[in-house]
């Protein structure tokens, strides 16, 4: 299985210029390759392939000497990215989804490049990147397995490297327990055995600061250096909120994977639920999809099973007698008039989720 490790880079001023130069060359090449595909289809009625475009790079370097300053496989990855974008476009058209034709990339929409096989090596406190040099890296943990690809990313004027490694699964000992998890906005997650994880509301707690910083941005003249600096401050605050949410999801997912063999979630249509303008901000702030994603990939490595079940009536159905007891969203306690069961609404839903998962698995 593939595991990706992300580390912070601390390049020198000269190395920063080389990284930005490489990204810009890749962006311009991407746009050029896209333009060639569009032109060829209009003129000849056929689309160029990855191989056809990649085979032209030797000739391109003769006319564009700056391409020689970029590692050859980094250039090949640009053509591969465009090809994947086209394949995704064709897949969406075939499935009747919103197509979304590939777009030309502006500087704000192209912020990374990849060494797909060679051109990088990790040693001590530095990582060697071909055509860039030995860059200082904050190696807060040692990557496991065999390194396959290396992606350098620039985000909010900070530099990161993502190392994709092929690792072997490390199954955990049997826990002999199963759990259903109900996701919510009052509590981020409630389990079928009564455990609750609070919703920290990182976005709402930062709204005052974000609002003040947004006003500062609006007061600055467009295109000015001061506006750019203020935008960076605002973007880093949003990034901090996202990192807080991500860290919390990692903590909860690790607890669930270590404690249970089968973990059941509702198969929620989160994008559809975000159309509810009264709950959209709370749902987005909770990060349900991120939590489920983290549990799923940790479970795969640990030999656990994640099951997604039909979410219909999990909150309204009584977990004891299976009768439907309709409740408004404001009612937080499940009181069944048929069998007398009294439970927290979220715990009742979590029990129903677990029972549905066990019926589908066993």
Secondary structure as GFF3:
##gff-version 3
##sequence-region A 1 362
A	DSSP	beta_strand	2	10	.	.	.	ID=ss1
A	DSSP	alpha_helix	13	44	.	.	.	ID=ss2
A	DSSP	alpha_helix	50	54	.	.	.	ID=ss3
A	DSSP	alpha_helix	57	63	.	.	.	ID=ss4
A	DSSP	three_ten_helix	65	69	.	.	.	ID=ss5
A	DSSP	alpha_helix	72	94	.	.	.	ID=ss6
A	DSSP	three_ten_helix	107	109	.	.	.	ID=ss7
A	DSSP	beta_strand	112	115	.	.	.	ID=ss8
A	DSSP	beta_strand	120	123	.	.	.	ID=ss9
A	DSSP	beta_strand	126	129	.	.	.	ID=ss10
A	DSSP	beta_strand	133	138	.	.	.	ID=ss11
A	DSSP	beta_strand	146	155	.	.	.	ID=ss12
A	DSSP	beta_strand	158	166	.	.	.	ID=ss13
A	DSSP	beta_strand	178	183	.	.	.	ID=ss14
A	DSSP	beta_strand	187	191	.	.	.	ID=ss15
A	DSSP	beta_strand	196	198	.	.	.	ID=ss16
A	DSSP	alpha_helix	202	205	.	.	.	ID=ss17
A	DSSP	alpha_helix	207	219	.	.	.	ID=ss18
A	DSSP	alpha_helix	225	259	.	.	.	ID=ss19
A	DSSP	beta_strand	262	266	.	.	.	ID=ss20
A	DSSP	alpha_helix	270	273	.	.	.	ID=ss21
A	DSSP	alpha_helix	280	286	.	.	.	ID=ss22
A	DSSP	alpha_helix	288	302	.	.	.	ID=ss23
A	DSSP	beta_strand	305	309	.	.	.	ID=ss24
A	DSSP	beta_strand	333	335	.	.	.	ID=ss25
A	DSSP	beta_strand	342	344	.	.	.	ID=ss26
A	DSSP	alpha_helix	345	361	.	.	.	ID=ss27
###
